[in-house]
Amino acid sequence: MKKTLLSLLAIGSLFASDGTWGYSGDIGPSHWGDLKSEYQMCKIGKNQSPINITNEIKANLKPLKIEYNVKAYEFVNNGHTLKAKMKKGGKLYIDNKEFKLIQFHFHTPSENTIEGKFFPMEAHFVHASKDGELAVVSVMFQNGKYNATMQKLINNIPKHLDYKNICKTNLKAKDLLPKNLDYYRFNGSLTTPPCSEGVRWFVLKTPVEMSPAQIKEFEKVMGKNNRPIQPINARVILK
């Protein structure tokens, strides 16, 4: 019960605007663990995210079973990210467990890196199981051709803090994913306070293309909102 409550609070922190932390100065990532007692994991945690994905170990990973045929109903600017809230019904099945899709949000540039390479943008699809466990599916975005699906979000970007826009277009979560769902897997944490650990991470290997101008529209609003790379320590990265 305690774990479930903590996980729900962690998810809640992703939805709320919170001026107690940020990405620069005295409230930047290097200070998060000292800002509040409930943020201490940002400082003392040993399985923190993001990481540089390297020295992966080949494994017989099962295909991701994703049911993302659900629509985004609201696009929110909480001062830390741009986040799409989802209607109920999105699911991820992993380790014989069902995780419900709660929301997806963005970071510019990417938080995780692959063999030291940053991408201009990364999306995190956040899920929770009924017992409060968390899972994140990560999608990288790279400069390329115009992306009509992402333009639907760009047209609804709330450009001011605490603003939210209703997504009137038929935007489904599945439309943001690449066709190839091969992935890297590792254990990690939330990349924002309270930096809760025990999060299952699935970083898709195949990036999605967007035009540089489209990525710039996200950058204009979010700025640089990526937490620095964290030590891998004793973790194993599977591919």
Sine and cosine of phi, psi and omega as CSV:
sin_phi,cos_phi,sin_psi,cos_psi,sin_omega,cos_omega
0.00,0.00,-0.66,0.75,-0.01,-1.00
-0.90,0.44,-0.68,0.74,0.01,-1.00
-0.89,0.46,-0.65,0.76,0.01,-1.00
-0.88,0.47,-0.69,0.72,-0.01,-1.00
-0.89,0.45,-0.70,0.71,0.00,-1.00
-0.89,0.46,-0.64,0.77,0.00,-1.00
-0.91,0.40,-0.66,0.76,0.03,-1.00
-0.90,0.43,-0.62,0.79,0.05,-1.00
-0.91,0.41,-0.62,0.78,0.03,-1.00
-0.89,0.45,-0.69,0.72,0.05,-1.00
-0.89,0.46,-0.65,0.76,0.01,-1.00
-0.86,0.50,-0.58,0.82,-0.01,-1.00
-0.91,0.41,-0.40,0.92,0.03,-1.00
-0.97,0.24,-0.37,0.93,-0.04,-1.00
-1.00,0.01,-0.53,0.85,-0.16,-0.99
-1.00,0.03,0.52,-0.86,0.17,-0.99
-0.98,0.17,0.73,-0.69,-0.11,-0.99
-0.59,-0.81,0.95,-0.30,-0.04,-1.00
-0.98,0.19,0.06,1.00,-0.03,-1.00
-0.98,0.21,-0.22,0.98,0.04,-1.00
-0.61,-0.79,0.35,-0.94,-0.02,-1.00
-0.36,-0.93,-0.41,-0.91,-0.07,-1.00
-0.88,-0.48,0.18,0.98,0.02,-1.00
-0.44,-0.90,0.28,-0.96,0.09,-1.00
0.91,0.41,-0.51,-0.86,-0.09,-1.00
-0.94,0.33,-0.19,0.98,0.05,-1.00
-0.91,-0.41,0.28,0.96,-0.02,-1.00
-0.97,0.23,0.05,-1.00,-0.11,-0.99
-0.80,0.60,-0.59,0.81,-0.03,-1.00
-0.94,0.34,-0.21,0.98,-0.02,-1.00
-0.95,-0.33,-0.12,0.99,-0.13,-0.99
-0.80,0.60,-0.70,0.72,-0.08,-1.00
-0.91,0.42,-0.26,0.97,-0.02,-1.00
-0.97,-0.24,-0.11,0.99,-0.10,-1.00
-0.97,0.24,-0.61,0.79,0.03,-1.00
-0.56,-0.83,0.48,-0.87,0.01,-1.00
-0.88,0.48,-0.57,0.82,-0.02,-1.00
-0.96,0.27,-0.11,0.99,0.05,-1.00
-0.99,-0.14,0.11,0.99,-0.15,-0.99
-0.88,0.48,-0.43,0.90,0.01,-1.00
-0.89,0.45,-0.44,0.90,0.06,-1.00
-0.87,0.49,-0.39,0.92,-0.06,-1.00
-0.98,-0.22,-0.63,0.78,-0.14,-0.99
-0.97,-0.26,-0.15,0.99,-0.04,-1.00
-0.90,0.44,0.54,-0.84,-0.01,-1.00
-0.96,-0.29,-0.13,0.99,0.00,-1.00
-0.79,-0.61,0.84,0.55,-0.09,-1.00
-1.00,0.00,0.42,-0.91,0.05,-1.00
-0.88,-0.48,0.46,-0.89,0.11,0.99
-1.00,0.08,0.13,-0.99,0.04,-1.00
-0.71,-0.70,0.24,-0.97,0.20,-0.98
-1.00,0.01,0.88,-0.47,-0.03,-1.00
-0.98,0.19,0.93,-0.36,-0.05,-1.00
-0.40,-0.92,0.27,-0.96,0.00,-1.00
0.79,0.61,0.69,0.72,-0.03,-1.00
-0.94,0.35,0.44,-0.90,0.05,-1.00
-0.94,-0.35,0.78,-0.63,0.03,-1.00
-0.92,0.39,0.69,-0.72,-0.02,-1.00
-0.56,-0.83,0.30,-0.95,0.03,-1.00
-1.00,0.06,0.95,0.30,-0.04,-1.00
-0.98,0.20,0.72,-0.70,0.03,-1.00
-0.97,0.26,0.55,-0.83,0.05,-1.00
-0.85,0.53,0.58,-0.81,0.07,-1.00
-0.93,0.37,0.76,-0.65,0.08,-1.00
-0.98,-0.19,0.98,-0.20,-0.11,-0.99
-0.90,-0.44,0.74,-0.68,0.12,-0.99
-0.85,-0.52,1.00,-0.06,-0.09,-1.00
-0.92,-0.40,0.50,0.86,-0.02,-1.00
-0.99,0.12,0.77,0.63,-0.03,-1.00
-0.79,-0.62,0.46,-0.89,-0.10,-1.00
-0.99,-0.11,0.51,-0.86,0.20,-0.98
-0.99,0.16,0.72,-0.70,-0.02,-1.00
-0.93,-0.36,-0.24,0.97,-0.04,-1.00
-0.44,-0.90,0.66,-0.75,0.03,-1.00
-0.89,-0.45,0.84,-0.54,-0.19,-0.98
-0.86,-0.51,0.64,-0.77,0.16,-0.99
-0.95,-0.30,0.96,-0.26,-0.03,-1.00
-0.98,-0.18,0.18,0.98,0.02,-1.00
1.00,0.00,-0.27,0.96,0.04,-1.00
-0.93,-0.35,-0.50,0.87,-0.07,-1.00
-0.31,-0.95,0.12,-0.99,0.21,-0.98
-0.97,-0.25,0.82,-0.57,-0.18,-0.98
-0.76,-0.65,0.72,-0.69,0.05,-1.00
-0.98,-0.22,0.84,-0.54,0.09,-1.00
-1.00,0.06,0.61,-0.79,-0.13,-0.99
-0.94,-0.35,0.53,-0.85,0.19,-0.98
-0.94,0.34,0.35,-0.94,-0.06,-1.00
-0.93,0.36,0.52,-0.86,0.08,-1.00
0.80,-0.60,-0.33,0.94,0.04,-1.00
-0.96,0.30,0.69,-0.73,-0.08,-1.00
-0.60,-0.80,0.48,-0.88,0.15,-0.99
-0.78,-0.63,0.78,-0.63,0.03,-1.00
-0.94,-0.33,0.85,-0.53,0.00,-1.00
-0.48,-0.88,0.60,-0.80,0.00,-1.00
0.81,0.59,0.64,0.77,0.00,-1.00
0.85,0.53,0.54,0.84,-0.04,-1.00
-0.69,-0.72,0.56,-0.83,0.04,-1.00
-0.99,-0.11,0.78,-0.63,0.08,-1.00
-0.88,-0.47,0.76,-0.65,0.00,-1.00
-1.00,0.01,0.70,-0.71,0.05,-1.00
-0.96,0.29,0.84,-0.54,-0.03,-1.00
-0.99,-0.13,-0.74,0.67,-0.07,-1.00
-0.22,-0.97,0.21,-0.98,0.23,-0.97
-0.73,-0.69,0.50,-0.87,-0.04,-1.00
-0.56,-0.83,0.06,-1.00,-0.19,-0.98
-0.77,-0.63,0.43,-0.90,0.09,-1.00
-0.71,-0.70,0.69,-0.72,0.10,-0.99
-0.79,-0.61,0.84,-0.55,-0.15,0.99
-0.96,0.28,-0.26,-0.97,-0.02,-1.00
-0.89,0.45,0.41,-0.91,0.09,-1.00
-1.00,-0.01,-0.85,0.53,0.12,-0.99
-0.95,0.32,0.47,-0.88,0.12,-0.99
-0.83,-0.56,0.38,-0.92,0.03,-1.00
-0.88,-0.48,0.92,-0.40,-0.08,-1.00
0.79,0.62,0.67,0.74,0.06,-1.00
0.99,0.14,0.00,1.00,-0.05,-1.00
-1.00,-0.06,0.81,-0.59,0.15,-0.99
-1.00,0.06,0.51,-0.86,0.15,-0.99
-0.94,-0.34,0.43,-0.90,-0.06,-1.00
-0.91,0.41,-0.36,0.93,0.03,-1.00
-0.40,-0.92,0.47,-0.88,0.02,-1.00
-0.66,-0.75,0.66,-0.75,0.08,-1.00
-0.94,-0.33,0.63,-0.78,0.06,-1.00
-0.89,-0.46,0.86,-0.50,0.09,-1.00
-0.99,-0.12,0.93,-0.37,-0.15,-0.99
-0.99,-0.14,0.75,-0.66,-0.04,-1.00
-0.79,-0.62,0.42,-0.91,0.08,-1.00
-0.66,-0.75,0.65,-0.76,0.10,-1.00
-1.00,0.06,0.17,-0.99,-0.03,-1.00
-0.92,0.40,-0.39,0.92,0.04,-1.00
-0.99,-0.12,0.23,0.97,0.16,-0.99
1.00,-0.02,0.08,1.00,0.06,-1.00
-0.97,0.23,0.50,-0.87,-0.09,-1.00
-0.90,-0.43,0.52,-0.85,0.07,-1.00
-0.59,-0.81,0.63,-0.78,-0.01,-1.00
-0.80,-0.60,0.78,-0.63,0.17,-0.99
-0.98,-0.22,0.82,-0.57,-0.06,-1.00
-0.95,-0.31,0.69,-0.73,0.05,-1.00
-0.83,-0.56,0.80,-0.60,0.06,-1.00
-1.00,0.02,0.54,-0.84,0.08,-1.00
-0.87,-0.49,0.69,-0.72,0.02,-1.00
-0.81,-0.58,0.36,-0.93,0.04,-1.00
-0.90,0.43,0.71,-0.70,-0.02,-1.00
-0.07,-1.00,-0.69,-0.73,-0.07,-1.00
-0.99,0.15,0.33,-0.95,0.04,-1.00
-0.84,0.55,0.68,-0.73,-0.04,-1.00
-0.91,-0.42,0.96,-0.29,-0.08,-1.00
-0.91,0.41,-0.57,0.82,0.01,-1.00
-0.91,0.42,-0.73,0.68,-0.01,-1.00
-0.92,0.40,-0.45,0.90,0.04,-1.00
-0.90,0.44,-0.50,0.87,0.05,-1.00
-0.87,0.49,-0.63,0.78,0.06,-1.00
-0.95,0.32,-0.69,0.73,0.00,-1.00
-0.84,0.54,-0.62,0.78,0.00,-1.00
-0.91,0.41,-0.29,0.96,-0.03,-1.00
-0.91,-0.41,0.22,0.98,-0.03,-1.00
-0.88,0.47,0.83,-0.55,0.13,-0.99
-0.99,0.15,0.90,-0.43,-0.19,-0.98
-1.00,0.05,-0.08,1.00,-0.03,-1.00
-0.84,-0.54,0.50,-0.86,-0.03,-1.00
-0.82,0.57,0.70,-0.71,0.03,-1.00
0.92,0.38,0.21,0.98,0.12,-0.99
-1.00,0.06,0.46,-0.89,0.08,-1.00
-0.61,-0.79,0.62,-0.79,0.02,-1.00
-0.86,-0.50,0.65,-0.76,0.07,-1.00
-0.97,0.25,0.77,-0.63,0.04,-1.00
-0.99,0.13,0.98,-0.18,-0.07,-1.00
-1.00,0.08,-0.25,0.97,-0.01,-1.00
-0.99,0.12,0.32,-0.95,-0.03,-1.00
-0.99,0.12,0.92,0.39,-0.03,-1.00
-1.00,-0.09,0.88,-0.47,0.01,-1.00
-0.95,-0.31,0.54,-0.84,-0.05,-1.00
-0.85,0.52,-0.60,0.80,-0.05,-1.00
-0.89,0.46,-0.42,0.91,-0.06,-1.00
-0.94,0.33,-0.26,0.97,-0.01,-1.00
-1.00,0.02,-0.19,0.98,-0.10,-0.99
-1.00,0.05,0.48,-0.88,0.15,-0.99
-0.96,0.29,0.28,-0.96,0.02,-1.00
-0.93,0.37,-0.60,0.80,-0.01,-1.00
-1.00,0.04,0.88,-0.48,-0.04,-1.00
-0.97,-0.25,0.38,0.92,0.12,-0.99
-0.88,0.48,0.53,-0.85,-0.17,-0.98
-0.52,-0.86,0.29,-0.96,0.23,-0.97
-0.99,-0.17,0.56,-0.83,0.01,-1.00
-0.77,-0.63,0.67,-0.74,0.09,-1.00
-0.35,-0.94,0.25,-0.97,0.08,-1.00
-1.00,-0.04,0.63,-0.78,-0.03,-1.00
-0.39,-0.92,-0.55,-0.83,-0.09,-1.00
-0.63,-0.77,0.09,-1.00,0.27,-0.96
-0.91,0.41,0.55,-0.84,-0.02,-1.00
-1.00,-0.06,0.11,0.99,0.07,-1.00
-0.76,-0.65,0.38,-0.93,0.06,-1.00
-0.80,0.61,0.68,-0.74,0.23,0.97
-1.00,0.02,0.23,0.97,0.08,-1.00
0.86,0.52,0.59,0.81,-0.02,-1.00
-0.85,0.53,0.68,-0.73,-0.01,-1.00
-1.00,-0.10,-0.02,-1.00,-0.05,-1.00
0.99,0.13,0.34,0.94,-0.02,-1.00
-1.00,-0.04,0.78,-0.63,0.10,-0.99
-0.98,0.18,0.83,-0.56,-0.01,-1.00
-0.94,-0.34,0.69,-0.72,0.05,-1.00
-0.74,-0.67,0.98,-0.20,-0.02,-1.00
-0.99,-0.14,0.89,-0.45,-0.02,-1.00
-0.93,0.36,0.66,-0.76,-0.07,-1.00
-0.96,0.26,-0.52,0.86,-0.10,-0.99
-1.00,-0.07,0.87,-0.50,0.03,-1.00
-0.98,0.21,0.31,-0.95,0.07,-1.00
-0.97,-0.25,0.63,-0.78,-0.02,-1.00
-1.00,0.04,0.60,-0.80,0.19,-0.98
-0.63,-0.77,0.41,-0.91,0.07,-1.00
-0.96,0.28,0.49,-0.87,0.05,-1.00
-0.82,0.58,-0.60,0.80,0.00,-1.00
-0.91,0.41,-0.59,0.81,0.02,-1.00
-0.93,0.36,-0.69,0.72,0.04,-1.00
-0.88,0.47,-0.60,0.80,0.01,-1.00
-0.88,0.48,-0.52,0.85,0.02,-1.00
-0.90,0.44,-0.60,0.80,0.08,-1.00
-0.94,0.33,-0.68,0.73,-0.02,-1.00
-0.87,0.49,-0.62,0.79,-0.03,-1.00
-0.85,0.53,-0.61,0.79,-0.08,-1.00
-1.00,0.01,-0.70,0.72,-0.11,-0.99
-1.00,0.04,-0.46,0.89,-0.13,-0.99
0.92,0.39,-0.45,-0.89,0.04,-1.00
-1.00,0.01,0.94,-0.34,-0.06,-1.00
-0.77,-0.64,0.74,0.68,0.04,-1.00
-0.90,-0.44,0.77,-0.64,0.08,-1.00
-0.95,0.32,0.62,-0.79,0.03,-1.00
-0.87,0.49,0.40,-0.92,0.03,-1.00
-0.86,0.51,0.66,-0.75,-0.01,-1.00
-0.96,-0.29,0.41,-0.91,0.01,-1.00
-0.88,0.47,0.63,-0.78,0.06,-1.00
-0.96,0.27,-0.54,0.84,-0.07,-1.00
0.83,0.55,-0.77,-0.64,-0.11,-0.99
-1.00,-0.03,0.18,0.98,-0.07,-1.00
-0.95,0.32,0.45,-0.89,0.07,-1.00
-0.94,-0.34,0.71,-0.71,0.07,-1.00
-0.95,-0.30,0.84,-0.54,-0.03,-1.00
-0.98,-0.20,0.52,-0.86,0.06,-1.00
-0.66,-0.75,0.00,0.00,0.00,0.00
